[in-house]
């Protein structure tokens, strides 16, 4: 009755607030016996330590991300102080935003109020060939953000029905 016979032992990794972070799976012990109560307590302690280490790593990652964001804001402020041309300022903003998101891609549309249009003035990476593209209010993702004045996320632009054809193949 104490022999291990196709048993599985899963120990949940629990965060301090009770969220399940994952599991530790231990199987087929060499002595082929079911674990004793003291062994199970040791496994629970080990799982608690593992969960604490995971949470600590997550907190550290969040802190490092926050530090990087503050550094990017600081560098952007310094860059703005060094530039006097509006285009240089916009390019600095897009470059910093892209760096903050760890991507080579980014763009900035400027509102041309006289013509009631968005004009793509700065473009990096995938969008570099699209400088000068214009959109109306509600047209494409940028036009919709402009019209609705809110952040919008699209999972797959190529299948989004309101996508602008010029960007569908952009990646």
Secondary structure by P-SEA (a helix, b strand, c coil): ccccccbbbbbbbccccccccbbbbbccccccccccaaaaaaaaaaaaaaaaaaaaaaaaaaaaaaaaaaaaaaaaaaaaaacccaaaaaaaaaaaaaaaacccccbbbbbcccccbbbbccccccccccccccccccccaaaaaaaacbbbbbccccccccccccccccc
